[in-house]
Amino acid sequence: MTSNTRKLYSYTGGNQEELCKYIDSLIAGKIWLSCPRGLNDPFELIGAVEFPEVLGHQEDRPDIYKIYLRSCLREGAVRPLLLPNELFTDLTPILNSDSSQPFSVAYLQRRLASLLTSNLNRIGLKCFTNDPLSTLMWAHYGKNYSGFCVEYEANLDTYEQQTKYLLEDVIYTTARQRLTLNEALFCNSAAIRKTMLTKGAEWAYERECRLITTSPMNVTAGAKGELRDLPAWLSVSTIYLGQNLPSCCRTRLEGYVKDNSGIELAKVMASSLKFALDAHFRPKP
């Protein structure tokens, strides 16, 4: 591992059919990106649309917002990740330079609030953790040690040169987040942090890091996500096998490691000395 890399871990569990599907995608060099609505925390995105009241001075200066939004309509313009296309469809008649319709910041805020959650659900994310030997993660996401954990190595030098994904640690807090209009419009990093990277303090044991797409996915209504090619700056480096993994899945993963010499294989077992897990690595040939 070079100095500017980071290890990321993804647990998976389920019945044999689900495990085999995940192994298929792993062998094919794919990664599953979830829509936020497919996650297991009912608080995901809640609070993202709870804008504080519009300040009076903002209502007195609607030209600032109008000029900015009009610039987003230009061909080739890069729009903030969180702004839904439907918002611009609604506002285009008002933003036209010859429009006689008044521009209302309050209307902008209300309309954005009504569209924001549905737009966020089209943004794909992959949840990682920083620990391959967490007893709670193996119990919960590894389905009582019947699954496996994939270690990915992220080349941060290459990551910093691409624009398709963001890779950020989750923030844990007891306070619900409220997104301001200025953050949604002008501060992409703050908006993403509040809507996609903030969870309740009880989830801190996950030590989660999230891979987030910088553009909405083209998913159908009701879809939970999509498979994409594994980014070039991410590579599989180790497979950790749960002690209760079905034998057919173990055999397939052993074959995958055998066919890819740069990948290591480890079996996770309960420590005989303490309440912890040990990784027993298979010797390389």
Protein Blocks (a to p, Z undefined) as FASTA:
>chain_A
ZZkbcddddddeddfklmmmmmmmmmnopacdddfklpcbfkgoihjlmccdddfklmmm
mmlmmmmmmmmmpghiacdfklcfklmmmmmmmmpmkbcbdcdfklmmmmmmmmmmmmmm
mpccddddfbfkbfklmmmmnogoiaccddddddfklmmmpckbccddddddfbdcdddf
klmmmmmmlmmmmmmmcccfklmmnopacdddfbdcdddehiabdcddddfkbccfbdcd
dfklcfklmmmmmmmmmmmmkbccddddddfkbccddddddddZZ
